[in-house]
């Protein structure tokens, strides 16, 4: 009888051990760059045991969408010159557990400019352009159009870098920073798409875009969009798919502009980030 009970117990224990998972992989989180600075886009890569249940990502007080990539998920977190430097908390929840990671945002020095606007360049923005541009910047579409590093949208020199603080007509613009990069191309200088995407906004000064001027907005997918302002000519239409290096227009001085140039702004989930890292690093 004792031998029989011993055999039954042995069988039960063997069955239990076989039913347990052979390995347990904890929630894994990796961020890039590891030492971000104000204006950087932070990529968060996540691997979980349950590929059918996306994790959640919270940075500060904001929840960010995640998208499948390779063997896991990825979220993009925007930062700007208006974000306080120092430690922030990144929370990732998945596989029934949560991870809190400290992310240190490095302080960055930004120059100051004085701009004088007059005449048509000093007109206030219209409700039409404000609503259209705001709606465009909020786009979060599921398709990832871009692949690898972005290309330079204009061959001319950079006249104004990202993040510059400004005085307009002698008044300092609080809570403002230059939300992109300016290229000092002359009238008619070609402008090309920096990455693949869908043209989701075309605006014209004649139709009420008094500040932005003639503009093209490209949706690169998954919350990443580019806006090109002050154009002279526009060579694309809304709904058109564009490839990297394809001509989309030419430089001009429409809208709130003091001379011919291109303004390229890159937005991630509605926040204007520094486009430069996207050109020299592959942010996937």
HUQUI-V659832 format. One record per residue. N is the residue number from 1. PHI is phi in whole degrees, 0 to 359 (999 if undefined). Layout:
n: [N:N]
phi: [PHI:PHI]
This chain:
n: [1:2:3:4:5:6:7:8:9:10:11:12:13:14:15:16:17:18:19:20:21:22:23:24:25:26:27:28:29:30:31:32:33:34:35:36:37:38:39:40:41:42:43:44:45:46:47:48:49:50:51:52:53:54:55:56:57:58:59:60:61:62:63:64:65:66:67:68:69:70:71:72:73:74:75:76:77:78:79:80:81:82:83:84:85:86:87:88:89:90:91:92:93:94:95:96:97:98:99:100:101:102:103:104:105:106:107:108:109:110:111:112:113:114:115:116:117:118:119:120:121:122:123:124:125:126:127:128:129:130:131:132:133:134:135:136:137:138:139:140:141:142:143:144:145:146:147:148:149:150:151:152:153:154:155:156:157:158:159:160:161:162:163:164:165:166:167:168:169:170:171:172:173:174:175:176:177:178:179:180:181:182:183:184:185:186:187:188:189:190:191:192:193:194:195:196:197:198:199:200:201:202:203:204:205:206:207:208:209:210:211:212:213:214:215:216:217:218:219:220:221:222:223:224:225:226:227:228:229:230:231:232:233:234:235:236:237:238:239:240:241:242:243:244:245:246:247:248:249:250:251:252:253:254:255:256:257:258:259:260:261:262:263:264:265:266:267:268:269:270:271:272:273:274:275:276:277:278:279:280:281:282:283:284]
phi: [999:298:296:293:296:296:293:295:295:297:295:296:295:297:297:296:296:292:280:283:296:289:209:244:257:288:302:244:228:226:244:214:288:286:235:289:236:307:102:286:261:262:266:245:257:229:240:225:279:244:291:268:235:300:286:249:232:234:232:68:249:246:269:245:291:243:226:297:207:51:254:200:226:219:237:249:246:276:230:216:297:274:283:291:286:113:272:233:257:254:247:238:239:183:56:73:219:231:235:250:241:276:247:263:264:284:290:219:270:240:287:239:234:243:241:246:246:214:62:298:292:254:288:288:292:271:299:300:292:298:289:295:291:298:296:297:294:273:300:224:261:288:283:266:275:283:212:82:291:281:259:291:282:210:274:280:294:281:261:219:275:292:89:300:268:223:259:252:51:86:250:290:272:294:54:237:210:292:268:165:235:257:245:276:279:288:304:86:296:298:240:239:290:284:198:294:174:243:291:247:208:230:232:229:304:296:258:111:271:286:266:286:69:293:220:230:243:247:269:272:99:56:90:251:224:244:233:238:243:69:292:272:240:237:247:227:234:300:94:282:271:240:250:301:85:284:293:242:171:217:293:208:219:277:77:280:221:259:173:296:189:249:253:249:248:243:242:238:52:84:253:285:255:288:288:301:301:290:276:252:229:274:261:258]
